[in-house]
Amino acid sequence: MNLPMIVGLDDGSRTVAGAEHLLHQVVEALGSPAGVIGCTHFVRAGALPHVACSLALPGAAGLDLTRLPEGVSEAEGAALAAAEHAARDGGRVVLFPGRDDLPGTLTVGELLARTAIDRVLVLAQPEPPADDVVLVTNDHVRPVWRDGLMTLLAMPAPGGRIAPAEVPNPTPCCADHV
Protein backbone atom coordinates (compact mmCIF):
# COMPACT_ATOMS: atom_id res chain seq x y z
CA MET A 1 0.00 0.00 0.00
CA ASN A 2 1.38 3.41 -1.01
CA LEU A 3 0.89 5.77 1.94
CA PRO A 4 0.51 9.48 1.20
CA MET A 5 3.07 12.04 2.28
CA ILE A 6 1.58 14.36 4.91
CA VAL A 7 2.84 17.93 4.98
CA GLY A 8 2.10 20.46 7.72
CA LEU A 9 1.61 24.09 6.72
CA ASP A 10 1.45 27.11 9.00
CA ASP A 11 1.50 30.71 7.87
CA GLY A 12 -0.04 32.01 11.10
CA SER A 13 -3.55 32.36 9.64
CA ARG A 14 -5.81 33.95 12.21
CA THR A 15 -9.00 32.73 10.50
CA VAL A 16 -10.33 29.50 9.06
CA ALA A 17 -10.97 31.32 5.77
CA GLY A 18 -7.31 32.39 5.62
CA ALA A 19 -6.12 28.84 6.26
CA GLU A 20 -8.51 27.45 3.64
CA HIS A 21 -7.12 30.00 1.17
CA LEU A 22 -3.59 28.77 1.93
CA LEU A 23 -4.65 25.16 1.28
CA HIS A 24 -6.12 26.06 -2.10
CA GLN A 25 -3.02 28.09 -3.05
CA VAL A 26 -0.65 25.25 -2.16
CA VAL A 27 -2.68 22.60 -3.99
CA GLU A 28 -2.82 24.84 -7.06
CA ALA A 29 0.95 25.46 -6.87
CA LEU A 30 1.47 21.69 -6.77
CA GLY A 31 -0.57 21.23 -9.93
CA SER A 32 -3.82 20.15 -8.25
CA PRO A 33 -2.86 16.48 -7.80
CA ALA A 34 -5.72 13.98 -7.55
CA GLY A 35 -6.65 12.46 -4.21
CA VAL A 36 -5.39 15.30 -2.01
CA ILE A 37 -6.88 15.59 1.46
CA GLY A 38 -6.40 19.00 3.06
CA CYS A 39 -7.32 19.98 6.61
CA THR A 40 -7.32 22.95 8.92
CA HIS A 41 -6.21 22.61 12.55
CA PHE A 42 -6.69 24.98 15.46
CA VAL A 43 -3.34 25.72 17.14
CA ARG A 44 -3.44 26.96 20.70
CA ALA A 45 0.30 26.75 21.40
CA GLY A 46 2.46 29.83 21.30
CA ALA A 47 1.64 33.48 21.71
CA LEU A 48 -1.40 33.69 19.46
CA PRO A 49 -3.99 31.02 18.68
CA HIS A 50 -4.24 30.48 14.94
CA VAL A 51 -5.13 27.97 12.22
CA ALA A 52 -2.55 25.68 10.61
CA CYS A 53 -3.08 23.23 7.74
CA SER A 54 -2.13 19.76 6.64
CA LEU A 55 -2.10 18.06 3.25
CA ALA A 56 -2.02 14.35 2.49
CA LEU A 57 -0.42 14.02 -0.92
CA PRO A 58 -0.82 10.61 -2.56
CA GLY A 59 2.00 9.77 -4.93
CA ALA A 60 4.06 12.68 -3.62
CA ALA A 61 7.25 11.24 -5.11
CA GLY A 62 6.54 13.08 -8.37
CA LEU A 63 5.53 16.40 -6.79
CA ASP A 64 7.84 19.39 -6.62
CA LEU A 65 7.52 20.35 -2.95
CA THR A 66 9.91 23.27 -3.46
CA ARG A 67 6.88 25.09 -4.88
CA LEU A 68 5.39 25.44 -1.40
CA PRO A 69 5.26 29.04 -0.18
CA GLU A 70 8.41 29.92 1.75
CA GLY A 71 8.28 29.31 5.51
CA VAL A 72 4.82 27.73 5.71
CA SER A 73 6.09 24.28 6.60
CA GLU A 74 8.48 25.51 9.30
CA ALA A 75 6.15 27.48 11.59
CA GLU A 76 5.14 26.05 14.96
CA GLY A 77 1.72 24.66 14.02
CA ALA A 78 2.92 22.74 10.96
CA ALA A 79 4.21 19.75 12.95
CA LEU A 80 1.06 19.65 15.08
CA ALA A 81 -1.17 19.75 12.00
CA ALA A 82 0.80 17.00 10.24
CA ALA A 83 0.76 14.78 13.34
CA GLU A 84 -3.01 15.17 13.88
CA HIS A 85 -3.66 14.44 10.21
CA ALA A 86 -1.39 11.38 10.17
CA ALA A 87 -3.15 10.00 13.26
CA ARG A 88 -6.56 10.95 11.82
CA ASP A 89 -7.13 12.38 15.25
CA GLY A 90 -7.81 16.02 14.54
CA GLY A 91 -8.48 18.42 11.76
CA ARG A 92 -11.35 19.85 9.82
CA VAL A 93 -11.29 18.39 6.30
CA VAL A 94 -11.58 21.03 3.58
CA LEU A 95 -10.26 19.20 0.51
CA PHE A 96 -11.15 15.56 -0.12
CA PRO A 97 -11.89 13.27 -3.05
CA GLY A 98 -15.43 13.78 -4.32
CA ARG A 99 -15.87 17.24 -2.76
CA ASP A 100 -16.09 19.12 -6.05
CA ASP A 101 -18.87 16.94 -7.44
CA LEU A 102 -21.36 17.27 -4.59
CA PRO A 103 -24.82 18.57 -5.49
CA GLY A 104 -26.82 20.74 -3.11
CA THR A 105 -29.00 17.81 -2.08
CA LEU A 106 -28.24 14.08 -1.99
CA THR A 107 -28.82 11.09 0.24
CA VAL A 108 -26.41 9.95 2.92
CA GLY A 109 -25.77 6.79 0.87
CA GLU A 110 -24.90 8.86 -2.20
CA LEU A 111 -22.53 11.04 -0.16
CA LEU A 112 -20.70 8.01 1.22
CA ALA A 113 -20.46 6.39 -2.24
CA ARG A 114 -19.24 9.55 -4.05
CA THR A 115 -16.70 10.89 -1.57
CA ALA A 116 -13.89 9.94 0.79
CA ILE A 117 -16.24 10.55 3.75
CA ASP A 118 -16.46 7.37 5.84
CA ARG A 119 -19.54 8.13 7.94
CA VAL A 120 -22.17 10.68 8.88
CA LEU A 121 -23.19 11.35 12.48
CA VAL A 122 -26.13 13.52 13.51
CA LEU A 123 -25.57 15.59 16.64
CA ALA A 124 -27.42 14.27 19.71
CA GLN A 125 -28.52 11.08 17.89
CA PRO A 126 -27.00 7.76 19.00
CA GLU A 127 -27.19 6.03 15.61
CA PRO A 128 -25.93 7.14 12.19
CA PRO A 129 -28.67 8.20 9.75
CA ALA A 130 -30.02 5.68 7.24
CA ASP A 131 -28.60 5.76 3.71
CA ASP A 132 -31.87 7.16 2.33
CA VAL A 133 -31.91 10.25 4.60
CA VAL A 134 -31.61 13.42 2.52
CA LEU A 135 -28.63 15.70 3.20
CA VAL A 136 -28.85 19.38 2.21
CA THR A 137 -25.21 20.42 1.74
CA ASN A 138 -25.62 24.19 1.35
CA ASP A 139 -22.50 23.79 -0.83
CA HIS A 140 -20.43 23.61 2.36
CA VAL A 141 -19.28 20.17 3.50
CA ARG A 142 -16.50 20.09 6.09
CA PRO A 143 -16.03 16.68 7.71
CA VAL A 144 -13.64 16.13 10.62
CA TRP A 145 -11.31 13.31 11.59
CA ARG A 146 -12.94 11.38 14.42
CA ASP A 147 -11.94 7.91 15.65
CA GLY A 148 -9.71 7.55 12.59
CA LEU A 149 -12.63 8.10 10.19
CA MET A 150 -13.51 11.06 8.00
CA THR A 151 -16.80 11.99 9.65
CA LEU A 152 -19.41 14.51 8.56
CA LEU A 153 -21.16 15.95 11.58
CA ALA A 154 -24.73 16.88 10.72
CA MET A 155 -27.77 18.36 12.42
CA PRO A 156 -31.49 17.85 11.87
CA ALA A 157 -33.07 20.07 9.21
CA PRO A 158 -36.72 20.72 8.30
CA GLY A 159 -38.67 17.95 6.59
CA GLY A 160 -36.78 15.02 8.12
CA ARG A 161 -33.60 16.03 6.30
CA ILE A 162 -30.17 16.73 7.73
CA ALA A 163 -27.54 19.40 6.99
CA PRO A 164 -23.85 19.73 7.82
CA ALA A 165 -23.38 21.04 11.37
CA GLU A 166 -20.88 23.63 10.14
CA VAL A 167 -22.66 26.40 8.27
CA PRO A 168 -21.00 28.41 5.47
CA ASN A 169 -21.18 31.89 7.02
CA PRO A 170 -21.85 31.69 10.74
CA THR A 171 -23.04 34.77 12.56
CA PRO A 172 -20.22 35.95 14.83
CA CYS A 173 -20.85 35.72 18.53
CA CYS A 174 -22.21 38.98 19.91
CA ALA A 175 -23.13 40.28 16.43
CA ASP A 176 -26.69 40.96 17.55
CA HIS A 177 -25.77 43.05 20.61
CA VAL A 178 -22.82 45.18 19.64
C-alpha positions as CSV (number, residue, x, y, z in Angstrom):
1,M,0.0,0.0,0.0
2,N,1.4,3.4,-1.0
3,L,0.9,5.8,1.9
4,P,0.5,9.5,1.2
5,M,3.1,12.0,2.3
6,I,1.6,14.4,4.9
7,V,2.8,17.9,5.0
8,G,2.1,20.5,7.7
9,L,1.6,24.1,6.7
10,D,1.5,27.1,9.0
11,D,1.5,30.7,7.9
12,G,0.0,32.0,11.1
13,S,-3.5,32.4,9.6
14,R,-5.8,34.0,12.2
15,T,-9.0,32.7,10.5
16,V,-10.3,29.5,9.1
17,A,-11.0,31.3,5.8
18,G,-7.3,32.4,5.6
19,A,-6.1,28.8,6.3
20,E,-8.5,27.4,3.6
21,H,-7.1,30.0,1.2
22,L,-3.6,28.8,1.9
23,L,-4.6,25.2,1.3
24,H,-6.1,26.1,-2.1
25,Q,-3.0,28.1,-3.0
26,V,-0.6,25.3,-2.2
27,V,-2.7,22.6,-4.0
28,E,-2.8,24.8,-7.1
29,A,1.0,25.5,-6.9
30,L,1.5,21.7,-6.8
31,G,-0.6,21.2,-9.9
32,S,-3.8,20.1,-8.3
33,P,-2.9,16.5,-7.8
34,A,-5.7,14.0,-7.5
35,G,-6.6,12.5,-4.2
36,V,-5.4,15.3,-2.0
37,I,-6.9,15.6,1.5
38,G,-6.4,19.0,3.1
39,C,-7.3,20.0,6.6
40,T,-7.3,22.9,8.9
41,H,-6.2,22.6,12.5
42,F,-6.7,25.0,15.5
43,V,-3.3,25.7,17.1
44,R,-3.4,27.0,20.7
45,A,0.3,26.7,21.4
46,G,2.5,29.8,21.3
47,A,1.6,33.5,21.7
48,L,-1.4,33.7,19.5
49,P,-4.0,31.0,18.7
50,H,-4.2,30.5,14.9
51,V,-5.1,28.0,12.2
52,A,-2.6,25.7,10.6
53,C,-3.1,23.2,7.7
54,S,-2.1,19.8,6.6
55,L,-2.1,18.1,3.3
56,A,-2.0,14.4,2.5
57,L,-0.4,14.0,-0.9
58,P,-0.8,10.6,-2.6
59,G,2.0,9.8,-4.9
60,A,4.1,12.7,-3.6
61,A,7.2,11.2,-5.1
62,G,6.5,13.1,-8.4
63,L,5.5,16.4,-6.8
64,D,7.8,19.4,-6.6
65,L,7.5,20.4,-3.0
66,T,9.9,23.3,-3.5
67,R,6.9,25.1,-4.9
68,L,5.4,25.4,-1.4
69,P,5.3,29.0,-0.2
70,E,8.4,29.9,1.8
71,G,8.3,29.3,5.5
72,V,4.8,27.7,5.7
73,S,6.1,24.3,6.6
74,E,8.5,25.5,9.3
75,A,6.2,27.5,11.6
76,E,5.1,26.0,15.0
77,G,1.7,24.7,14.0
78,A,2.9,22.7,11.0
79,A,4.2,19.8,13.0
80,L,1.1,19.6,15.1
81,A,-1.2,19.8,12.0
82,A,0.8,17.0,10.2
83,A,0.8,14.8,13.3
84,E,-3.0,15.2,13.9
85,H,-3.7,14.4,10.2
86,A,-1.4,11.4,10.2
87,A,-3.1,10.0,13.3
88,R,-6.6,11.0,11.8
89,D,-7.1,12.4,15.3
90,G,-7.8,16.0,14.5
91,G,-8.5,18.4,11.8
92,R,-11.3,19.8,9.8
93,V,-11.3,18.4,6.3
94,V,-11.6,21.0,3.6
95,L,-10.3,19.2,0.5
96,F,-11.1,15.6,-0.1
97,P,-11.9,13.3,-3.1
98,G,-15.4,13.8,-4.3
99,R,-15.9,17.2,-2.8
100,D,-16.1,19.1,-6.0
101,D,-18.9,16.9,-7.4
102,L,-21.4,17.3,-4.6
103,P,-24.8,18.6,-5.5
104,G,-26.8,20.7,-3.1
105,T,-29.0,17.8,-2.1
106,L,-28.2,14.1,-2.0
107,T,-28.8,11.1,0.2
108,V,-26.4,10.0,2.9
109,G,-25.8,6.8,0.9
110,E,-24.9,8.9,-2.2
111,L,-22.5,11.0,-0.2
112,L,-20.7,8.0,1.2
113,A,-20.5,6.4,-2.2
114,R,-19.2,9.6,-4.0
115,T,-16.7,10.9,-1.6
116,A,-13.9,9.9,0.8
117,I,-16.2,10.6,3.7
118,D,-16.5,7.4,5.8
119,R,-19.5,8.1,7.9
120,V,-22.2,10.7,8.9
121,L,-23.2,11.4,12.5
122,V,-26.1,13.5,13.5
123,L,-25.6,15.6,16.6
124,A,-27.4,14.3,19.7
125,Q,-28.5,11.1,17.9
126,P,-27.0,7.8,19.0
127,E,-27.2,6.0,15.6
128,P,-25.9,7.1,12.2
129,P,-28.7,8.2,9.7
130,A,-30.0,5.7,7.2
131,D,-28.6,5.8,3.7
132,D,-31.9,7.2,2.3
133,V,-31.9,10.2,4.6
134,V,-31.6,13.4,2.5
135,L,-28.6,15.7,3.2
136,V,-28.8,19.4,2.2
137,T,-25.2,20.4,1.7
138,N,-25.6,24.2,1.4
139,D,-22.5,23.8,-0.8
140,H,-20.4,23.6,2.4
141,V,-19.3,20.2,3.5
142,R,-16.5,20.1,6.1
143,P,-16.0,16.7,7.7
144,V,-13.6,16.1,10.6
145,W,-11.3,13.3,11.6
146,R,-12.9,11.4,14.4
147,D,-11.9,7.9,15.7
148,G,-9.7,7.5,12.6
149,L,-12.6,8.1,10.2
150,M,-13.5,11.1,8.0
151,T,-16.8,12.0,9.7
152,L,-19.4,14.5,8.6
153,L,-21.2,15.9,11.6
154,A,-24.7,16.9,10.7
155,M,-27.8,18.4,12.4
156,P,-31.5,17.9,11.9
157,A,-33.1,20.1,9.2
158,P,-36.7,20.7,8.3
159,G,-38.7,18.0,6.6
160,G,-36.8,15.0,8.1
161,R,-33.6,16.0,6.3
162,I,-30.2,16.7,7.7
163,A,-27.5,19.4,7.0
164,P,-23.8,19.7,7.8
165,A,-23.4,21.0,11.4
166,E,-20.9,23.6,10.1
167,V,-22.7,26.4,8.3
168,P,-21.0,28.4,5.5
169,N,-21.2,31.9,7.0
170,P,-21.8,31.7,10.7
171,T,-23.0,34.8,12.6
172,P,-20.2,35.9,14.8
173,C,-20.9,35.7,18.5
174,C,-22.2,39.0,19.9
175,A,-23.1,40.3,16.4
176,D,-26.7,41.0,17.6
177,H,-25.8,43.0,20.6
178,V,-22.8,45.2,19.6
